[in-house]
Amino acid sequence: MKGYWLIIGTEISDQEAQREYGKLWKPIGEKYNARINPLEVPPALKEARDAHRVTIVEFPSYELATACYDDPAYQEACRFALRASNRELLILKGELA
């Protein structure tokens, strides 16, 4: 079964940290064969208090999704993501499409 990250975040408050996260994420995403927002129709954000953004990241397997999150390189990149905005990240197992 595929693995997914569901990331729900507030507005970006630190653009520089977000840019750095993006630079660091690119090779990590490639390493784990991740696809960002793989659905044809993006998710609709409803009943969200502070959230303004939803991102889905698809991995070939749940194991790769968890391994990517646990990767020291991702943990370094994650520091920048958490500086850029407040967010929640859930790891899911299943098939969305």
NORPENOR-V629337 format. One record per backbone hydrogen bond with DSSP energy under -0.5 kcal/mol. NH is the residue of the N-H (numbers start at 1). CO is the residue of the C=O. If there is no record, write none. Layout:
BEGIN
nh co
NH CO
NH CO
END
This chain:
BEGIN
nh co
2 94
3 59
4 92
5 57
6 90
7 5
7 55
8 6
8 88
9 7
9 53
10 86
13 84
14 84
18 14
19 15
20 16
21 17
22 18
23 19
24 20
25 21
26 22
27 23
28 24
29 25
30 26
31 27
32 28
33 30
34 29
35 58
37 56
42 40
45 43
46 44
49 47
52 9
53 9
55 7
57 5
58 35
59 3
60 32
62 1
65 61
66 62
67 63
68 64
69 65
70 66
71 67
71 68
75 71
76 72
77 73
78 74
79 75
79 76
80 76
80 77
81 77
82 78
83 79
84 80
85 81
88 8
90 6
92 4
92 90
94 2
END
